């Protein structure tokens, strides 16, 4: 019951966030030549539902492989966060997936005039869905691949000046 409530909370947060909508100006991707995929550590529930950091990383890298975008440690991160809840009574998994392009930047705070390091999100997409545990791995990897391809398309569009 507790896990089911957590899953519902995840779903409501994402629905309020704007399910499945890519947000950011394409022009903010102009000039980026390389990214480093970063997969957030997964919970035990996510692993029980068939997910792995190495599998997600391979999915992202293969989706980006068709573009001219290089995969390198360039200080620009394609951050993938998958939060998963599992309910044993129904053998069901619910995942929230968020993919965002993050660039660490030094910014000056207006209130204190101090310079601090902040993460700037240039592009973001995400969603929530659930499935039976035995199908969840394939579905999550498919969603992550789709989101990485959407990023790649937005990046290509920015490089071509459209």
C-alpha positions as CSV (number, residue, x, y, z in Angstrom):
1,X,0.0,0.0,0.0
2,X,2.8,2.4,0.9
3,X,4.5,1.7,-2.5
4,X,1.3,2.3,-4.3
5,X,0.9,5.7,-2.6
6,X,4.4,6.6,-3.5
7,X,3.8,5.7,-7.1
8,X,0.6,7.8,-7.2
9,X,2.6,10.7,-5.7
10,X,5.2,10.4,-8.5
11,X,2.4,10.3,-11.1
12,X,0.7,13.4,-9.8
13,X,4.0,15.3,-9.6
14,X,4.7,14.5,-13.2
15,X,1.3,15.3,-14.4
16,X,1.6,18.7,-12.8
17,X,5.0,19.1,-14.4
18,X,3.7,18.6,-17.9
19,X,3.7,15.0,-19.0
20,X,5.8,14.2,-22.1
21,X,6.5,17.8,-23.1
22,X,10.0,18.8,-24.2
23,X,10.8,22.2,-22.7
24,X,13.5,24.6,-23.8
25,X,14.4,26.8,-26.7
26,X,16.0,24.8,-29.5
27,X,18.5,27.7,-30.0
28,X,19.9,27.1,-26.5
29,X,21.4,23.9,-27.9
30,X,23.4,25.7,-30.6
31,X,27.1,25.2,-30.3
32,X,27.1,22.2,-28.1
33,X,29.3,19.5,-29.7
34,X,29.5,16.8,-27.1
35,X,27.6,15.5,-24.1
36,X,28.2,13.0,-21.4
37,X,25.3,10.8,-20.5
38,X,24.8,10.5,-16.7
39,X,22.4,7.9,-15.3
40,X,21.2,8.5,-11.8
41,X,21.6,5.6,-9.3
42,X,18.6,3.3,-9.4
43,X,16.6,2.1,-6.4
44,X,16.3,-1.6,-5.4
45,X,12.7,-1.5,-6.7
46,X,13.9,-0.2,-10.1
47,X,16.4,-3.1,-10.3
48,X,13.7,-5.5,-9.3
49,X,11.7,-4.2,-12.2
50,X,14.5,-5.1,-14.5
51,X,16.3,-1.8,-14.9
52,X,20.1,-1.2,-14.7
53,X,22.4,1.8,-15.0
54,X,24.5,0.1,-17.6
55,X,21.5,-0.8,-19.7
56,X,20.1,2.7,-19.6
57,X,23.5,4.1,-20.4
58,X,23.8,1.8,-23.5
59,X,20.3,2.8,-24.6
60,X,21.1,6.5,-24.4
61,X,24.5,6.1,-26.2
62,X,23.0,4.1,-29.0
63,X,20.1,6.6,-29.5
64,X,22.7,9.4,-29.8
65,X,25.0,7.4,-32.0
66,X,23.2,8.2,-35.2
67,X,23.7,12.0,-34.8
68,X,26.9,14.0,-35.2
69,X,26.8,14.7,-31.5
70,X,29.9,13.3,-29.8
71,X,29.7,11.4,-26.5
72,X,32.5,12.8,-24.3
73,X,33.3,14.3,-21.0
74,X,32.6,17.9,-22.1
75,X,31.0,19.5,-19.1
76,X,27.6,19.2,-20.7
77,X,25.5,16.3,-19.2
78,X,22.5,14.5,-20.6
79,X,21.1,13.5,-17.2
80,X,18.7,10.6,-17.0
81,X,16.7,10.0,-13.8
82,X,14.3,7.1,-13.4
83,X,12.3,6.8,-10.2
84,X,10.5,3.5,-9.9
85,X,7.9,2.1,-7.4
86,X,6.9,-1.5,-7.3
87,X,3.7,-2.9,-5.9
88,X,3.9,-6.6,-5.1
89,X,0.2,-7.2,-4.7
90,X,-0.3,-6.6,-8.5
91,X,3.3,-7.3,-9.6
92,X,3.3,-3.9,-11.2
93,X,6.0,-1.2,-11.7
94,X,5.5,2.5,-12.1
95,X,8.3,4.7,-13.3
96,X,8.9,8.4,-13.6
97,X,11.5,9.2,-16.3
98,X,13.2,12.6,-16.7
99,X,15.9,13.4,-19.3
100,X,17.5,16.8,-19.3
101,X,20.5,18.5,-20.7
102,X,22.4,20.2,-17.9
103,X,25.3,22.6,-18.1
104,X,27.1,23.7,-14.9
105,X,27.6,27.5,-15.0
106,X,28.9,30.1,-12.7
107,X,26.2,32.7,-12.0
108,X,26.0,35.9,-10.0
109,X,23.2,36.1,-7.5
110,X,21.4,39.4,-7.6
111,X,20.6,39.4,-3.9
112,X,24.2,38.9,-2.7
113,X,26.3,39.6,-5.8
114,X,28.2,36.3,-5.0
115,X,29.2,34.0,-7.8
116,X,28.0,30.4,-7.3
117,X,28.0,27.2,-9.4
118,X,24.5,26.4,-10.7
119,X,23.2,23.7,-13.0
120,X,21.4,25.2,-16.0
121,X,18.8,23.0,-17.7
122,X,18.8,23.7,-21.4
123,X,16.4,21.0,-22.5
124,X,14.1,18.6,-20.6
125,X,11.5,15.9,-21.3
126,X,9.8,13.3,-19.1
127,X,6.8,11.3,-18.3
128,X,5.2,8.6,-16.0
129,X,3.9,5.2,-16.9
130,X,3.3,1.8,-15.4
131,X,3.3,-1.8,-16.6
132,X,3.5,-5.4,-15.4
133,X,7.0,-6.1,-13.9
134,X,8.0,-8.5,-16.6
135,X,7.4,-5.9,-19.3
136,X,8.7,-2.9,-17.5
137,X,12.4,-3.1,-18.5
138,X,11.6,-3.1,-22.2
139,X,9.1,-0.2,-21.9
140,X,11.4,2.0,-19.8
141,X,14.3,1.4,-22.1
142,X,12.0,2.3,-25.1
143,X,10.9,5.5,-23.4
144,X,14.4,6.5,-22.6
145,X,15.5,5.8,-26.1
146,X,12.6,7.8,-27.5
147,X,13.5,10.8,-25.2
148,X,17.2,10.6,-26.2
149,X,16.2,10.6,-29.9
150,X,14.0,13.6,-29.3
151,X,16.9,15.4,-27.8
152,X,19.1,14.4,-30.7
153,X,16.6,15.7,-33.1
154,X,16.3,19.0,-31.2
155,X,20.1,19.3,-31.1
156,X,20.4,18.6,-34.9
157,X,17.7,21.2,-35.6
158,X,19.7,23.8,-33.5
159,X,22.9,23.0,-35.3
160,X,21.2,23.5,-38.7
161,X,19.8,26.9,-37.6
162,X,16.2,25.9,-37.8
